[in-house]
Amino acid sequence: MGRFESLPRLLTRDVGLVEQHIREGRFQRSLALIAGASSIFAGLEAGTEHYRGSYSQRIMYTPIALSGLLTVTGIWSAFSRRVARTVLPVVSTAALLDGTIGFFFHLRGIHRKPGGWRIPVFNVIMGPPIFAPLLFGISGFLGLIASFLRTEDAQPAAARRAPVAPRPRWLSALPAPLSREAFTAARDLREGRFQRFMAAAAAVSALLNGFEALYSHYKNNFTYKSQWTPILLTPAIAVAGFGSIWSRRMAHTVLPIVSLLAIADGMAGFLYHARGIVRMPEGPRKPLYLLTYGPPIFAPLLFAATGFLGLLASLLRRSHT
C-alpha cells in the first residue's frame, strides 16, 4: 500500500483493498458491471452510426441487440456466480465475434465506394468507421475476462488449502498440449496473473482508438487544439502497453500514468462532444438528429476505456512463466 500513503487513512484502506482484490483476481462482480455499463455506450455509438447508414443491412442490428444482452448479462452476473460462469462468456464471445464480423463488413463497405482502396485516405475518412466494430468488442473482452475471475468475497489465495479449481470438462476434448496451455491460461486469469496480456490489449485498443480519433478529427479539420490530445496520447499508451510485456517497472510506473491521462482525456472529450451537439444550429430541440449527425458523443468514452484497460493492467500480477 506504499503508493497510497499520501491519501487519508480510510481512503488508503479502501484503495488498498481494491488493489489487493485486483491483484488476486477477486473482482468478478465489479468487472461484470463495468462490462455491462460499457456495453451501453458501445451499443449507443453503434446505433447512431448505423442509423446514419439507414440500417441498410440486417446485420447492422446485431450490435444493438448484443449490447443490450451484454448489459443485462453483466448486471445479472454481479448477483449470480453461475450466470457469470455460464451465460456471460457466451454473450461476451458473441459480442467479440460480432465486432470481428463487423470489421470485415466495414472493410467491404470502403472497398465498394467509388475508387475503393485506390483512394484510401478519402474513402476511409468518408466511409464506415473502419475500426469501430473492433472497439465494440471491448465490452465483450471485459465480460469474457470477468467470467474467469473469482468474486470479491472469495477466499484469498494465501489462505486456500484446496486446489484452485478442477480442470473444466471441455478441456479434455482438446489435444493434450493445447489443453495444458488453456488450463494454465485460465488459472492465471483466475488468480489475476495476466498483466502482460492486459497491457497488450490496452496497447492494441489505443492504436485502434487513436486511428478512429485521427480521421474523425481530420473531418473537422482539427478546429480545436484539444482534438490533437488523443492522437498524441495514442503512441504513449501503445509504447507503455507493449513495453509492459517485457518490463515490470514500466507496467507499474509509466503505464498507470498514461492510462489515467487517457481516462481524463476521454471524459473531457465526451464533454466537448456534448457541447458541440448543444451548439449545433438546432440546439437541443432535435436530440435524435443531433446525436446522429453531430460529433460522436460516446466515441471519447471508448478512448477512456482504453485507459481503464491500461490502469487495470498496472494493478495485476504477472504470470509464473
N, C-alpha and C positions, 0 to 999 in steps of 0.2 A: 504494500500500500504506500510505498515511499513517494510515488509520483503524485499522491493526493494530499500530502501533509499540509499544504498551504490552505486547504479547504476547511470549513468549520467541521467540528468533530462528528456531528450527526451525519452531515453530508458525506464526510470521508468514509464513515462506516457503511453507508448505503452504496456509495460508488464502489467501494472495495468489495462489497458483497456481490454486486453485479459483475464486476471484473472476475471474481472467483468463479461464479456460475458459468460465465462465458468460457473461461479457460478450461473448465471441466466438462463442457458440452451440456450443461444443465440449463438450457434456455429455450426449450421446445415451444412452450406456450407463447412466450414473447415473440419469437421469430415467426410463429404461425400467424399471430395477429398482425405483425408487420407485413408479412407476405400478403395477407388478405387486404390490408389497407392500401398497400402499394398497387395491388391489382385494380382497385377502384380507379386510381389516377391513370394507370396504363390503359384501362378499358375506355375511359372517357376520352383520352387522347386518340386512341384508335377509332373511336366512334366519330369524333369530329373530322378526322382525316378521311374516313371512308364516306362520311356524309358529303364531303366535297366531291368525292368520286361518284356520288349518287347511288352508292351500293350497286354498281353495275354488275357485280358477280355475287352469287350467294355466299361464297366463301368469305366475303368481307364481313359477314355477320358473326363468324366464328370467334374472333377475339372478344366481341361484346359478350357473347354467351359464356365463354370460358372465364372472362374476368369476373363476371357475376358469380359463377360457380366457384371460382377460387376464393372469392371474398367470403362466401358463405362457409366453404370448407375450412378456410383459415380460422375464422371465428369459432366454428364448431370444434376444431382441433384444439383450441385453447381450453376447452372444457372436457374433451374426451380423448384420452390417450389412444383408444382403439381407432378412432377416426383418423388421428394423426399418423398412425402406423399403416393404415389400410387405404382410406379414401384419399387423403392428402397427396401421397406420392403419385397416385394415378392421375388426379386432376392436374397436378403440377407438371407431370411428364407430358400430358396432353397440351398444356399451355406452351411448353418448350417446343414441342413438335409443331404446333400451330405457328409459332413465331418463325421457325425454320422454313416451313412451307410458304409463309407469307413473304419471307425474304426472297425466295425464288420467283414468286409472283410479281414482286416489285421489280426484280431484275428483268423479268419478261416485259413488264409494262414500260420500262425505259427502252428496252430493245425495240419495241413496237412503235415508239414515237418516230416521227419523220427524221431520218438521218441516223436513228439508232445510236449505237456506240461509236459511230464515226464522228459525232459531235458530242462527246461525253460531258463536257462541262455544262453546256446548255441543257441537255436532256436530263442530267442528274439533278440539276437545280430546279427545273420546271416539271420534272416527272414525279412519280410517287417517291416518298422519302425512303431511300434505299435500305437504311439500317434500322428504321423504326420497328419493323416486326421483330428483329433480334432483341431490341430493347424491351419490347413487350414481354419477352421471356424472362426478364429479371425477376418478376414476381414468381414465376414458376420455379426458377432456380432457387429462390429463397424458400419456397414451400417444400421443394424436394430435400433441401438441406435440413429443414426443420423436422421432416419425417424420420430422419435418422438419429436425432438428438434425444436426450433424456429430459424429463420435466424438471422444473426448478426445485421441486421437493424430493427429487431422487437422492439416494444416499451418496455422499461424496466417495470418490474413487478410493481414497486412502482408508476409508472405513469398511469397504466391502471385502468380504472373505470369499464369497461365491464368485464363479466366473461372471464376466460382464454380461454375456448373453449367449444363448445357444446358437449354433450355426443355423441360419434360416434354411428351410427345406428347399427353396428354389435354387440355392447354390449347388445342390447335389446334381442338378441337371446340366451344369456347366462342366467343361473339361477341367481336370484337376488343377493345372497351373492357374487358369483363369478364376476358378473357384477360390483358391487361396488368396489371389490378389483382391478379388471382390470382397472377401470376408475381412481382409486386413484394412481395406479402404473404409468399409462400413464401421469397423471397430474404431478407427481413427476419428471418423466423423462423430461417433457416439461419445468419444472422450475429449472432443474439442481439439484434436491434433490435426488440423487441416489448414494451418496458416499459409503455407505455400500455395495451396490450391485456391484459397480465397483471395490471396494477394494477386495471383494471376488473373482471376475473374474480375477483380477491380480494375486491373490494367486494361484488359480487353474491353470492359464496359466503358472505360474512359475514352478509349480510341473511337468506339462507336458513337458515343455521345458527342465527342469533340467534332467528329466529321459532320454529324447532324446539325450541330450549332454553327459550324462553319458555313455550310451552304444556306442555312436558314437566315443567318445574319447577312450573308452576302446578298440575298434577295433584297434586303433592306439597305444595302449599300453601306453597312456599318455606320448608320446615322449617329449612334451614340458610342462613345469610347468604351462604355461598360460592356458592350457586345463583344469586345475582344477578350474579356476575362476568362470565359470557358475555353476559348481557343488556347490561351496561354497556360491555363492550368492543366489542360489535357496531357501534354508531354511530361509535365512534372509528375502527375499521378501515374502515368504509364511507366516512367522510369522507376519511380518508387515501388510500384507494384511488382514489376518484373525483377527489380533489384532485390526485393524482399524474398524472392525464391531462393536466392543464394546467401543473402546477408540477414542474419537475425537482428543486427544492430539497426539496419535501415528499416526493418519491419517495426521496430519499437521506437524509432525516433522520427525519421523523415515521413514515413507513410501516414502516421496519425495526423501530422501537421497538415500535409497537403489534402488529406481526406476531410479534415474539419473545414479547410478553406473551400473545398468543393461543395460541402453541405451548405455553408454560408452563401456561396455564390449561387447555388441553385435556389435557395429560398429568396435571395434578393432578385434573381431573375424572374421568379414567379410573381413577385410584387410588381416588377417593371412590366411584365406582360399583362398583368391585370390592369395596371394603369393605362397601358396602351389601348386596351379594349374599351375602357371607360372614356378615353379621349377621342375615340372614333366619332365621325360626324353624327351618327345616330344615337350616340350616348348609350345609356343603359335601357333605352326603350325597346330594343330588339335584341335581347340577350342571346338567343339561339343563333341568330345571324352573325352577331359579333363574335361569339365563341367559335363559330365555324370559319369565318373569313378574317378574323383578327389574328394577332400573334398567337401561336400555340401555347395556351396558358399553362398546360401541365408538362410541357417539354422540359422546362428547367428543373422540375421535381425529379425527373429521371436522371438528370445530372447529379442532383443531390443524392439520389440512390446509389450512384457510383461512389460518392464519398462515404456513404454508410457501409458499403462493402469493404472499402479500404480500412475504415475505422474498426470494423468488426475483425478484419484480418489481423490488425495490430494487437488485438487483445487475445487472440487464440494462441495455442501452442503448436509446436512443430511436431511432425510425425517422428516415430522412433527411428525410421530409416534415413 
